[in-house]
Each structure stands twice: as structure tokens, then as C-alpha cells.
């Protein structure tokens, strides 16, 4: 499979998107390097090659940054993982902007309240960042915690979403 890669300028820096032939986002994040995006993919969905081009998801990124936080909700993604991770990724997409959960609350939302580390793992292994908003999960004390694309980006996204939700 050959995928398409597109980069969009955002206030948080360049945002890369890798999408398959059907337009489904495989990986995305705040980088100008296709290799950094491809490294986040499991081998089962990693494309053999990527070519520069345009993907529909780029319009959703632009709309999100223009204030339409719901623009990312309808973007189709393709992820590969175990049952728990797939459930976690689906649940991440239902966290409302401006209303982040703690890892404990996220685990409870997955009906596994003691599986906090596994819930955190679902966030850490999330390849299509922004479209599957793992940035909306915080440590129990409200601290940012880790984020593949940097805590400054996570803080910026959460501040943008809180301002819009207010």
C-alpha cells in the first residue's frame, strides 16, 4: 500500500497526516517528518511507501484550528491493536472538548477502573493524534503527563478547547 502524506501549518507547528488510499488517517502529529509519523504505526498497517499529496483530513485540521473543534470528529481513522486498545481509541473520540478525563476516569469509562496503566498505554500508542484526541486525558492531579508530540502542544490544545467550551 502507498499512503499519502500532507503537512499543514498550525499555531502549534507543522502537522503531518498520513492517510491510506481511502482517506483514512493512519498517523498524524505535530512534525514535518513523515518518518516520525510512520514510526508510530504498527507493521500491519504501515504503508510500503508514502507520496506527498492532499488528504481530506487536512481541511478538518484547518477547521479545528479556526475554532470548529467538532471538525475532527468525522475524520475516519484506521488503527490496529488489541481489543482493549481499540475500545480505548473509540472511547477517546467521545471525550468532549474542554472536558478532559484523568487516566483513572478514562479507565473507568472503559469499564476497567483498575486498568489505569492499560488505559494510559492506549493513549501512548495512539497514532492518529488530534483525530483520536488522546490529549484529553490527564494525570490524576491534573498534570499534563506525557504526550508523543510534546507537553507544550498538549497544553495548547487543551487551552484552545477550554476557551471554546467556555
N, CA, C and O of each residue as an XYZ file, in Angstrom:
664
protein
N       0.836     -1.178      0.000
C       0.000      0.000      0.000
C       0.887      1.250      0.000
O       1.878      1.328      0.727
N       0.512      2.208     -0.821
C       1.150      3.513     -0.823
C       0.195      4.491     -0.163
O      -0.982      4.550     -0.519
N       0.690      5.253      0.789
C      -0.120      6.229      1.507
C       0.238      7.633      1.033
O       1.261      7.853      0.384
N      -0.626      8.564      1.376
C      -0.416      9.971      1.065
C      -0.007     10.676      2.354
O      -0.556     10.392      3.418
N       0.948     11.588      2.262
C       1.339     12.402      3.408
C       1.157     13.867      3.043
O       1.536     14.311      1.959
N       0.563     14.610      3.980
C       0.381     16.045      3.796
C       0.737     16.739      5.102
O       0.500     16.207      6.186
N       1.307     17.929      4.987
C       1.664     18.731      6.152
C       0.879     20.036      6.110
O       0.743     20.667      5.062
N       0.368     20.423      7.275
C      -0.444     21.628      7.422
C       0.231     22.516      8.465
O       0.637     22.030      9.521
N       0.352     23.799      8.182
C       0.874     24.734      9.174
C      -0.212     25.013     10.205
O      -1.357     25.291      9.848
N       0.150     24.939     11.487
C      -0.778     25.244     12.574
C      -0.074     26.156     13.577
O       1.149     26.290     13.532
N      -0.821     26.779     14.473
C      -0.192     27.581     15.524
C       0.732     26.764     16.431
O       1.596     27.322     17.109
N       0.547     25.453     16.440
C       1.387     24.574     17.257
C       2.538     23.966     16.463
O       3.234     23.081     16.961
N       2.743     24.428     15.245
C       3.810     23.910     14.401
C       3.256     23.076     13.269
O       2.041     22.925     13.144
N       4.142     22.527     12.433
C       3.667     21.718     11.312
C       2.939     20.480     11.814
O       3.344     19.851     12.791
N       1.862     20.147     11.126
C       1.049     18.981     11.484
C       1.026     18.048     10.289
O       0.554     18.416      9.213
N       1.540     16.831     10.478
C       1.591     15.851      9.402
C       0.465     14.847      9.489
O       0.039     14.457     10.576
N      -0.012     14.434      8.324
C      -1.092     13.445      8.231
C      -0.684     12.390      7.214
O      -0.318     12.721      6.086
N      -0.744     11.132      7.605
C      -0.555     10.011      6.682
C      -1.903      9.321      6.549
O      -2.484      8.885      7.543
N      -2.401      9.220      5.315
C      -3.699      8.599      5.064
C      -3.570      7.524      3.996
O      -2.725      7.605      3.104
N      -4.429      6.512      4.109
C      -4.422      5.441      3.107
C      -5.184      5.881      1.862
O      -5.661      7.013      1.785
N      -5.293      4.980      0.889
C      -5.932      5.307     -0.383
C      -7.377      5.728     -0.212
O      -7.904      6.487     -1.026
N      -8.028      5.241      0.845
C      -9.418      5.581      1.112
C      -9.592      6.848      1.921
O     -10.719      7.220      2.248
N      -8.494      7.521      2.253
C      -8.570      8.751      3.014
C      -8.579      8.565      4.522
O      -8.665      9.538      5.271
N      -8.492      7.316      4.971
C      -8.469      7.067      6.420
C      -7.108      7.463      6.978
O      -6.070      7.108      6.420
N      -7.124      8.201      8.085
C      -5.881      8.642      8.704
C      -5.252      7.467      9.457
O      -5.878      6.838     10.310
N      -3.998      7.196      9.111
C      -3.236      6.142      9.775
C      -2.418      6.713     10.923
O      -2.332      6.117     11.997
N      -1.821      7.869     10.686
C      -0.985      8.515     11.698
C      -1.009     10.018     11.454
O      -1.152     10.484     10.323
N      -0.864     10.755     12.539
C      -0.807     12.206     12.430
C      -0.152     12.772     13.676
O      -0.147     12.142     14.734
N       0.396     13.964     13.536
C       1.021     14.604     14.679
C       1.803     15.831     14.265
O       1.928     16.145     13.081
N       2.323     16.515     15.259
C       2.991     17.809     15.072
C       4.458     17.598     14.712
O       5.345     17.649     15.564
N       4.682     17.362     13.437
C       6.013     17.132     12.901
C       6.004     17.444     11.410
O       4.954     17.434     10.768
N       7.169     17.716     10.878
C       7.333     17.903      9.433
C       8.064     16.711      8.826
O       8.537     16.774      7.691
N       8.153     15.630      9.586
C       8.890     14.438      9.151
C       7.948     13.244      8.979
O       7.358     12.770      9.950
N       7.810     12.765      7.755
C       6.969     11.597      7.507
C       7.460     10.389      8.300
O       6.653      9.590      8.775
N       8.768     10.252      8.445
C       9.328      9.099      9.168
C       8.860      9.063     10.617
O       8.643      7.984     11.167
N       8.702     10.224     11.241
C       8.227     10.267     12.634
C       6.793      9.772     12.733
O       6.419      9.151     13.728
N       6.000     10.035     11.730
C       4.617      9.552     11.709
C       4.578      8.051     11.450
O       3.855      7.316     12.123
N       5.352      7.606     10.479
C       5.368      6.180     10.142
C       5.870      5.324     11.297
O       5.432      4.186     11.463
N       6.778      5.858     12.090
C       7.321      5.117     13.232
C       6.253      4.817     14.269
O       6.429      3.899     15.071
N       5.153      5.556     14.283
C       4.076      5.348     15.256
C       3.147      4.208     14.849
O       2.309      3.779     15.641
N       3.290      3.718     13.626
C       2.371      2.701     13.105
C       2.832      1.284     13.404
O       4.026      0.986     13.405
N       1.860      0.421     13.659
C       2.171     -0.998     13.785
C       2.480     -1.534     12.387
O       1.951     -1.027     11.398
N       3.326     -2.549     12.301
C       3.694     -3.078     10.983
C       2.497     -3.509     10.128
O       2.567     -3.440      8.901
N       1.416     -3.947     10.746
C       0.271     -4.447      9.971
C      -0.413     -3.370      9.132
O      -1.087     -3.695      8.154
N      -0.256     -2.098      9.491
C      -0.878     -1.037      8.689
C       0.136     -0.013      8.185
O      -0.247      1.009      7.616
N       1.422     -0.278      8.388
C       2.449      0.641      7.907
C       2.535      0.530      6.385
O       2.738     -0.566      5.862
N       2.384      1.639      5.668
C       2.442      1.577      4.204
C       3.854      1.267      3.713
O       4.844      1.571      4.379
N       3.921      0.661      2.550
C       5.213      0.351      1.948
C       5.902      1.622      1.467
O       7.130      1.693      1.413
N       5.100      2.621      1.119
C       5.646      3.882      0.618
C       4.670      5.004      0.920
O       3.480      4.766      1.129
N       5.179      6.222      0.940
C       4.326      7.404      1.078
C       4.686      8.393     -0.016
O       5.847      8.525     -0.403
N       3.681      9.073     -0.499
C       3.868     10.096     -1.513
C       3.209     11.384     -1.025
O       2.152     11.331     -0.395
N       3.805     12.525     -1.300
C       3.151     13.773     -0.929
C       1.871     13.971     -1.729
O       1.786     13.588     -2.896
N       0.903     14.559     -1.100
C      -0.367     14.816     -1.760
C      -1.293     15.550     -0.825
O      -0.870     16.102      0.191
N      -2.567     15.549     -1.179
C      -3.562     16.212     -0.348
C      -4.538     15.182      0.178
O      -4.970     14.277     -0.535
N      -4.877     15.348      1.469
C      -5.834     14.458      2.114
C      -6.971     15.301      2.676
O      -6.753     16.435      3.104
N      -8.181     14.753      2.677
C      -9.355     15.484      3.155
C      -9.217     15.877      4.619
O      -9.744     16.911      5.031
N      -8.523     15.076      5.403
C      -8.370     15.361      6.830
C      -7.679     16.690      7.090
O      -7.849     17.266      8.164
N      -6.908     17.189      6.137
C      -6.232     18.475      6.306
C      -7.250     19.597      6.478
O      -7.004     20.544      7.225
N      -8.390     19.503      5.795
C      -9.433     20.520      5.952
C      -9.981     20.508      7.379
O     -10.296     21.561      7.934
N     -10.094     19.325      7.970
C     -10.578     19.218      9.353
C      -9.585     19.844     10.325
O      -9.985     20.465     11.309
N      -8.300     19.685     10.055
C      -7.273     20.295     10.916
C      -7.384     21.814     10.845
O      -7.361     22.493     11.872
N      -7.503     22.339      9.641
C      -7.632     23.790      9.479
C      -8.888     24.310     10.186
O      -8.848     25.344     10.853
N      -9.995     23.591     10.036
C     -11.250     23.996     10.676
C     -11.139     23.937     12.201
O     -11.636     24.822     12.898
N     -10.492     22.900     12.711
C     -10.282     22.777     14.165
C      -9.535     23.997     14.683
O      -9.951     24.616     15.662
N      -8.448     24.337     14.037
C      -7.651     25.478     14.475
C      -8.359     26.814     14.244
O      -8.000     27.818     14.858
N      -9.354     26.834     13.371
C     -10.147     28.047     13.146
C     -11.292     28.164     14.152
O     -12.038     29.143     14.136
N     -11.430     27.158     15.034
C     -12.445     27.231     16.081
C     -13.541     26.189     16.009
O     -14.349     26.095     16.933
N     -13.599     25.400     14.943
C     -14.604     24.345     14.821
C     -14.030     23.054     15.396
O     -13.523     22.207     14.661
N     -14.116     22.915     16.717
C     -13.498     21.774     17.391
C     -14.107     20.449     16.976
O     -13.444     19.416     17.068
N     -15.356     20.452     16.519
C     -16.019     19.218     16.094
C     -15.570     18.751     14.712
O     -15.919     17.648     14.293
N     -14.809     19.564     14.007
C     -14.389     19.215     12.642
C     -13.596     17.916     12.595
O     -13.634     17.208     11.589
N     -12.882     17.592     13.662
C     -12.052     16.379     13.669
C     -12.862     15.115     13.926
O     -12.387     14.007     13.672
N     -14.091     15.280     14.432
C     -14.884     14.126     14.870
C     -15.254     13.170     13.744
O     -15.305     11.959     13.957
N     -15.509     13.687     12.565
C     -15.955     12.839     11.469
C     -14.845     12.250     10.618
O     -15.118     11.511      9.672
N     -13.604     12.563     10.935
C     -12.486     12.050     10.145
C     -12.311     10.563     10.437
O     -12.179     10.155     11.591
N     -12.311      9.775      9.391
C     -12.152      8.329      9.553
C     -10.675      7.994      9.783
O      -9.785      8.526      9.120
N     -10.448      7.102     10.735
C      -9.093      6.644     11.045
C      -9.027      5.135     10.903
O     -10.054      4.456     10.897
N      -7.824      4.620     10.791
C      -7.592      3.180     10.787
C      -6.506      2.901     11.806
O      -5.395      3.422     11.710
N      -6.845      2.064     12.797
C      -5.894      1.705     13.837
C      -5.857      0.193     13.965
O      -6.829     -0.499     13.661
N      -4.725     -0.300     14.419
C      -4.540     -1.731     14.595
C      -4.028     -1.995     16.000
O      -3.014     -1.434     16.417
N      -4.730     -2.848     16.722
C      -4.321     -3.170     18.080
C      -5.232     -4.220     18.665
O      -6.118     -4.752     17.996
N      -4.997     -4.505     19.924
C      -5.825     -5.474     20.623
C      -7.183     -4.899     20.977
O      -7.440     -3.710     20.788
N      -8.046     -5.756     21.491
C      -9.419     -5.365     21.804
C      -9.485     -4.181     22.770
O     -10.280     -3.263     22.566
N      -8.662     -4.192     23.817
C      -8.699     -3.116     24.797
C      -8.254     -1.787     24.186
O      -8.872     -0.751     24.433
N      -7.185     -1.815     23.391
C      -6.730     -0.574     22.762
C      -7.768     -0.045     21.777
O      -8.018      1.159     21.733
N      -8.368     -0.920     20.996
C      -9.394     -0.474     20.045
C     -10.570      0.162     20.783
O     -11.099      1.184     20.345
N     -10.980     -0.440     21.903
C     -12.040      0.133     22.721
C     -11.613      1.502     23.259
O     -12.385      2.460     23.222
N     -10.387      1.581     23.753
C      -9.874      2.840     24.283
C      -9.857      3.932     23.230
O     -10.242      5.068     23.508
N      -9.418      3.603     22.029
C      -9.354      4.603     20.964
C     -10.748      5.092     20.574
O     -10.937      6.277     20.299
N     -11.727      4.179     20.549
C     -13.103      4.595     20.260
C     -13.612      5.527     21.362
O     -14.266      6.532     21.082
N     -13.309      5.186     22.607
C     -13.778      5.995     23.742
C     -13.112      7.365     23.764
O     -13.751      8.348     24.140
N     -11.851      7.455     23.373
C     -11.179      8.751     23.320
C     -11.938      9.727     22.426
O     -11.991     10.924     22.705
N     -12.518      9.213     21.363
C     -13.225     10.074     20.414
C     -14.528     10.620     20.973
O     -15.139     11.505     20.374
N     -14.960     10.095     22.125
C     -16.202     10.594     22.721
C     -15.961     11.575     23.869
O     -16.917     12.084     24.454
N     -14.696     11.845     24.196
C     -14.405     12.824     25.246
C     -14.632     14.213     24.664
O     -14.040     14.586     23.651
N     -15.495     14.961     25.321
C     -15.863     16.289     24.820
C     -14.701     17.275     24.962
O     -13.981     17.251     25.960
N     -14.523     18.136     23.967
C     -13.508     19.194     24.098
C     -13.792     20.041     25.333
O     -14.944     20.363     25.624
N     -12.741     20.393     26.048
C     -12.895     21.213     27.234
C     -13.291     20.450     28.483
O     -13.469     21.043     29.547
N     -13.432     19.121     28.357
C     -13.820     18.296     29.497
C     -12.906     17.075     29.605
O     -13.377     15.940     29.526
N     -11.613     17.300     29.784
C     -10.674     16.174     29.832
C     -10.961     15.244     31.000
O     -11.549     15.642     32.006
N     -10.537     14.014     30.845
C     -10.643     12.992     31.885
C      -9.265     12.738     32.473
O      -8.249     13.032     31.844
N      -9.237     12.195     33.670
C      -7.982     11.691     34.219
C      -7.801     10.267     33.682
O      -8.743      9.667     33.165
N      -6.596      9.742     33.808
C      -6.375      8.351     33.389
C      -7.279      7.413     34.174
O      -7.768      6.428     33.622
N      -7.511      7.701     35.458
C      -8.399      6.887     36.283
C      -9.828      6.935     35.741
O     -10.487      5.902     35.631
N     -10.301      8.128     35.407
C     -11.649      8.273     34.848
C     -11.745      7.608     33.481
O     -12.773      7.022     33.142
N     -10.685      7.699     32.705
C     -10.670      7.054     31.393
C     -10.753      5.536     31.545
O     -11.508      4.883     30.825
N      -9.988      4.974     32.469
C     -10.043      3.527     32.728
C     -11.455      3.123     33.163
O     -11.975      2.104     32.708
N     -12.070      3.907     34.032
C     -13.430      3.610     34.488
C     -14.419      3.679     33.323
O     -15.348      2.875     33.252
N     -14.225      4.631     32.413
C     -15.093      4.755     31.246
C     -14.975      3.547     30.319
O     -15.861      3.285     29.506
N     -13.868      2.817     30.453
C     -13.657      1.599     29.665
C     -14.133      0.363     30.430
O     -13.881     -0.767     30.013
N     -14.823      0.587     31.549
C     -15.308     -0.482     32.424
C     -14.179     -1.325     32.991
O     -14.367     -2.504     33.290
N     -13.002     -0.718     33.141
C     -11.845     -1.379     33.736
C     -11.176     -0.403     34.698
O     -10.052      0.028     34.442
N     -11.846     -0.038     35.812
C     -11.336      1.017     36.689
C      -9.954      0.759     37.274
O      -9.273      1.704     37.673
N      -9.529     -0.490     37.334
C      -8.192     -0.783     37.868
C      -7.130     -0.843     36.776
O      -5.953     -1.043     37.076
N      -7.518     -0.674     35.529
C      -6.597     -0.802     34.396
C      -6.064      0.568     33.970
O      -6.083      0.905     32.786
N      -5.595      1.345     34.927
C      -5.131      2.701     34.635
C      -3.915      2.670     33.714
O      -3.825      3.466     32.779
N      -2.987      1.765     33.970
C      -1.795      1.688     33.106
C      -2.156      1.260     31.686
O      -1.589      1.772     30.720
N      -3.082      0.337     31.557
C      -3.512     -0.093     30.226
C      -4.221      1.050     29.500
O      -4.061      1.210     28.290
N      -4.997      1.838     30.227
C      -5.664      2.994     29.632
C      -4.628      4.010     29.157
O      -4.753      4.584     28.075
N      -3.608      4.223     29.978
C      -2.527      5.133     29.586
C      -1.794      4.598     28.357
O      -1.364      5.373     27.502
N      -1.652      3.288     28.270
C      -0.997      2.673     27.117
C      -1.793      2.925     25.834
O      -1.209      3.138     24.772
N      -3.113      2.903     25.931
C      -3.942      3.195     24.753
C      -3.666      4.611     24.259
O      -3.610      4.855     23.054
N      -3.495      5.534     25.187
C      -3.172      6.915     24.811
C      -1.783      6.975     24.170
O      -1.599      7.613     23.133
N      -0.830      6.320     24.780
C       0.557      6.372     24.299
C       0.720      5.748     22.917
O       1.581      6.172     22.146
N      -0.089      4.754     22.599
C       0.036      4.052     21.316
C      -0.890      4.594     20.236
O      -1.002      4.008     19.160
N      -1.538      5.689     20.514
C      -2.478      6.282     19.571
C      -1.717      6.985     18.441
O      -1.036      7.985     18.673
N      -1.834      6.463     17.233
C      -1.096      7.040     16.100
C      -1.793      8.234     15.445
O      -1.108      9.191     15.083
N      -3.127      8.229     15.271
C      -3.759      9.388     14.619
C      -4.126     10.496     15.626
O      -5.298     10.762     15.892
N      -3.081     11.123     16.171
C      -3.283     12.175     17.170
C      -4.169     13.281     16.613
O      -4.233     13.479     15.400
N      -4.825     13.974     17.465
C      -5.824     15.004     17.240
C      -7.146     14.365     16.834
O      -8.164     14.637     17.470
N      -7.172     13.529     15.806
C      -8.418     12.905     15.357
C      -8.933     11.903     16.394
O     -10.142     11.729     16.549
N      -8.025     11.260     17.089
C      -8.334     10.427     18.261
C      -7.661     11.173     19.410
O      -6.471     10.986     19.664
N      -8.428     12.023     20.108
C      -7.852     13.040     20.984
C      -7.327     12.533     22.334
O      -7.924     12.775     23.383
N      -6.217     11.836     22.276
C      -5.585     11.340     23.498
C      -5.075     12.481     24.368
O      -4.804     12.284     25.553
N      -4.943     13.667     23.794
C      -4.506     14.823     24.582
C      -5.537     15.206     25.639
O      -5.232     16.000     26.529
N      -6.744     14.662     25.560
C      -7.812     14.992     26.515
C      -7.791     14.113     27.762
O      -8.782     14.043     28.490
N      -6.666     13.441     28.012
C      -6.529     12.618     29.219
C      -5.339     13.145     30.020
O      -4.252     13.350     29.481
N      -5.566     13.360     31.314
C      -4.579     13.969     32.209
C      -4.250     13.043     33.381
O      -4.969     12.083     33.657
N      -3.169     13.349     34.047
C      -2.842     12.640     35.281
C      -3.894     12.965     36.340
O      -4.619     13.953     36.223
N      -3.970     12.134     37.360
C      -4.999     12.302     38.389
C      -4.887     13.632     39.127
O      -5.883     14.129     39.652
N      -3.706     14.207     39.175
C      -3.533     15.502     39.838
C      -3.738     16.677     38.881
O      -3.498     17.828     39.246
N      -4.181     16.386     37.663
C      -4.427     17.427     36.672
C      -3.213     17.799     35.842
O      -3.314     18.629     34.938
N      -2.047     17.190     36.136
C      -0.836     17.466     35.371
C      -0.978     16.921     33.951
O      -1.747     15.991     33.704
N      -0.238     17.504     33.040
C      -0.323     17.131     31.633
C       0.037     15.673     31.377
O      -0.606     15.013     30.560
N       1.045     15.169     32.057
C       1.525     13.824     31.743
C       2.280     13.843     30.433
O       2.629     14.911     29.929
N       2.532     12.687     29.882
C       3.265     12.608     28.634
C       2.373     12.851     27.433
O       1.151     12.730     27.513
N       2.993     13.190     26.331
C       2.298     13.351     25.055
C       3.351     13.178     23.978
O       4.398     13.825     24.020
N       3.085     12.318     23.020
C       4.070     11.989     21.995
C       4.603     13.224     21.276
O       5.747     13.227     20.823
N       3.800     14.261     21.168
C       4.182     15.444     20.394
C       4.586     16.616     21.281
O       4.717     17.746     20.811
N       4.781     16.338     22.572
C       5.274     17.351     23.497
C       4.180     17.934     24.381
O       3.048     18.145     23.945
N       4.539     18.183     25.606
C       3.595     18.716     26.584
C       3.128     20.118     26.196
O       1.989     20.482     26.486
N       3.973     20.902     25.552
C       3.557     22.247     25.137
C       2.407     22.193     24.135
O       1.486     23.007     24.202
N       2.457     21.239     23.207
C       1.365     21.081     22.243
C       0.105     20.638     22.981
O      -0.976     21.170     22.728
N       0.229     19.678     23.885
C      -0.922     19.200     24.643
C      -1.559     20.344     25.422
O      -2.779     20.508     25.403
N      -0.746     21.124     26.097
C      -1.241     22.266     26.876
C      -1.975     23.261     25.960
O      -3.033     23.772     26.326
N      -1.423     23.530     24.786
C      -2.037     24.445     23.838
C      -3.391     23.925     23.362
O      -4.358     24.685     23.296
N      -3.467     22.642     23.032
C      -4.727     22.057     22.572
C      -5.794     22.141     23.656
O      -6.933     22.523     23.387
N      -5.423     21.784     24.877
C      -6.387     21.816     25.980
C      -6.837     23.245     26.268
O      -8.015     23.465     26.552
N      -5.940     24.211     26.203
C      -6.314     25.607     26.432
C      -7.276     26.096     25.333
O      -8.249     26.795     25.614
N      -6.988     25.719     24.086
C      -7.845     26.099     22.958
C      -9.248     25.523     23.155
O     -10.249     26.211     22.955
N      -9.301     24.254     23.551
C     -10.598     23.585     23.728
C     -11.349     24.148     24.937
O     -12.568     24.309     24.879
N     -10.654     24.445     26.013
C     -11.304     25.017     27.204
C     -11.878     26.388     26.874
O     -12.982     26.714     27.309
N     -11.146     27.192     26.113
C     -11.626     28.528     25.747
C     -12.872     28.451     24.890
O     -13.793     29.248     25.065
N     -12.914     27.506     23.968
C     -14.080     27.337     23.095
C     -15.277     26.803     23.868
O     -16.418     27.176     23.596
N     -15.009     25.919     24.841
C     -16.090     25.304     25.613
C     -16.713     26.297     26.592
O     -17.869     26.147     26.987
N     -15.938     27.310     26.979
C     -16.424     28.277     27.994
C     -17.500     29.194     27.451
O     -18.003     30.052     28.175
